[in-house]
Amino acid sequence: MIEIQCPRCKQYWYSDVDEGRVRLCDRCRDDLRRKRGPRPEIDLPFLIGVGLAVALDLLLIALAALVPAVFGKVLLGFAILLLIAGWAIFRVLQWEGGLEGWLFPFAGNIDWRVGRWAILSLVSGFVCLLAFGSLLGLRH
């Protein structure tokens, strides 16, 4: 048996294994784990959606830069579609029958597990619209 002193509570405890490092006693270790709380879950579907949105935006922007006569219109249409869809979904989620949701966009109760998809659509559409505008400015 090896005598080990806990650096947190200064009490001695015994173990059969010498790991060569400072270790907490079981009571302090469990107390710190309880205070830390549960680990946050990674939302894999949303991360995949963000990755696909970024990849699709970059692909369309690159194609529009290479062949602006064809893919410039596609990029503009895609941007407008994403902006309208994201804005409409976000407004439907906010609608509570009053005017405050229209005047103050982030007021009210929203389920952000659904609302973040609308925000992703808005951001993606805005990025495509900015890219179209910059490509349009480069041509002239």
Secondary structure as a PSIPRED ss2 file (coil, helix, strand):
# PSIPRED VFORMAT (PSIPRED V4.0)

   1 M C   1.000  0.000  0.000
   2 I E   0.000  0.000  1.000
   3 E E   0.000  0.000  1.000
   4 I E   0.000  0.000  1.000
   5 Q E   0.000  0.000  1.000
   6 C C   1.000  0.000  0.000
   7 P C   1.000  0.000  0.000
   8 R C   1.000  0.000  0.000
   9 C C   1.000  0.000  0.000
  10 K C   1.000  0.000  0.000
  11 Q C   1.000  0.000  0.000
  12 Y E   0.000  0.000  1.000
  13 W E   0.000  0.000  1.000
  14 Y E   0.000  0.000  1.000
  15 S E   0.000  0.000  1.000
  16 D C   1.000  0.000  0.000
  17 V C   1.000  0.000  0.000
  18 D C   1.000  0.000  0.000
  19 E C   1.000  0.000  0.000
  20 G C   1.000  0.000  0.000
  21 R C   1.000  0.000  0.000
  22 V C   1.000  0.000  0.000
  23 R C   1.000  0.000  0.000
  24 L C   1.000  0.000  0.000
  25 C C   1.000  0.000  0.000
  26 D H   0.000  1.000  0.000
  27 R H   0.000  1.000  0.000
  28 C H   0.000  1.000  0.000
  29 R H   0.000  1.000  0.000
  30 D H   0.000  1.000  0.000
  31 D H   0.000  1.000  0.000
  32 L H   0.000  1.000  0.000
  33 R H   0.000  1.000  0.000
  34 R H   0.000  1.000  0.000
  35 K H   0.000  1.000  0.000
  36 R H   0.000  1.000  0.000
  37 G C   1.000  0.000  0.000
  38 P C   1.000  0.000  0.000
  39 R C   1.000  0.000  0.000
  40 P C   1.000  0.000  0.000
  41 E C   1.000  0.000  0.000
  42 I C   1.000  0.000  0.000
  43 D C   1.000  0.000  0.000
  44 L H   0.000  1.000  0.000
  45 P H   0.000  1.000  0.000
  46 F H   0.000  1.000  0.000
  47 L H   0.000  1.000  0.000
  48 I H   0.000  1.000  0.000
  49 G H   0.000  1.000  0.000
  50 V H   0.000  1.000  0.000
  51 G H   0.000  1.000  0.000
  52 L H   0.000  1.000  0.000
  53 A H   0.000  1.000  0.000
  54 V H   0.000  1.000  0.000
  55 A H   0.000  1.000  0.000
  56 L H   0.000  1.000  0.000
  57 D H   0.000  1.000  0.000
  58 L H   0.000  1.000  0.000
  59 L H   0.000  1.000  0.000
  60 L H   0.000  1.000  0.000
  61 I H   0.000  1.000  0.000
  62 A H   0.000  1.000  0.000
  63 L H   0.000  1.000  0.000
  64 A H   0.000  1.000  0.000
  65 A H   0.000  1.000  0.000
  66 L H   0.000  1.000  0.000
  67 V C   1.000  0.000  0.000
  68 P H   0.000  1.000  0.000
  69 A H   0.000  1.000  0.000
  70 V H   0.000  1.000  0.000
  71 F H   0.000  1.000  0.000
  72 G H   0.000  1.000  0.000
  73 K H   0.000  1.000  0.000
  74 V H   0.000  1.000  0.000
  75 L H   0.000  1.000  0.000
  76 L H   0.000  1.000  0.000
  77 G H   0.000  1.000  0.000
  78 F H   0.000  1.000  0.000
  79 A H   0.000  1.000  0.000
  80 I H   0.000  1.000  0.000
  81 L H   0.000  1.000  0.000
  82 L H   0.000  1.000  0.000
  83 L H   0.000  1.000  0.000
  84 I H   0.000  1.000  0.000
  85 A H   0.000  1.000  0.000
  86 G H   0.000  1.000  0.000
  87 W H   0.000  1.000  0.000
  88 A H   0.000  1.000  0.000
  89 I H   0.000  1.000  0.000
  90 F H   0.000  1.000  0.000
  91 R H   0.000  1.000  0.000
  92 V H   0.000  1.000  0.000
  93 L H   0.000  1.000  0.000
  94 Q H   0.000  1.000  0.000
  95 W C   1.000  0.000  0.000
  96 E C   1.000  0.000  0.000
  97 G C   1.000  0.000  0.000
  98 G C   1.000  0.000  0.000
  99 L C   1.000  0.000  0.000
 100 E H   0.000  1.000  0.000
 101 G H   0.000  1.000  0.000
 102 W H   0.000  1.000  0.000
 103 L H   0.000  1.000  0.000
 104 F C   1.000  0.000  0.000
 105 P C   1.000  0.000  0.000
 106 F C   1.000  0.000  0.000
 107 A C   1.000  0.000  0.000
 108 G C   1.000  0.000  0.000
 109 N C   1.000  0.000  0.000
 110 I C   1.000  0.000  0.000
 111 D C   1.000  0.000  0.000
 112 W H   0.000  1.000  0.000
 113 R H   0.000  1.000  0.000
 114 V H   0.000  1.000  0.000
 115 G H   0.000  1.000  0.000
 116 R H   0.000  1.000  0.000
 117 W H   0.000  1.000  0.000
 118 A H   0.000  1.000  0.000
 119 I H   0.000  1.000  0.000
 120 L H   0.000  1.000  0.000
 121 S H   0.000  1.000  0.000
 122 L H   0.000  1.000  0.000
 123 V H   0.000  1.000  0.000
 124 S H   0.000  1.000  0.000
 125 G H   0.000  1.000  0.000
 126 F H   0.000  1.000  0.000
 127 V H   0.000  1.000  0.000
 128 C H   0.000  1.000  0.000
 129 L H   0.000  1.000  0.000
 130 L H   0.000  1.000  0.000
 131 A H   0.000  1.000  0.000
 132 F H   0.000  1.000  0.000
 133 G H   0.000  1.000  0.000
 134 S H   0.000  1.000  0.000
 135 L H   0.000  1.000  0.000
 136 L H   0.000  1.000  0.000
 137 G H   0.000  1.000  0.000
 138 L H   0.000  1.000  0.000
 139 R H   0.000  1.000  0.000
 140 H C   1.000  0.000  0.000
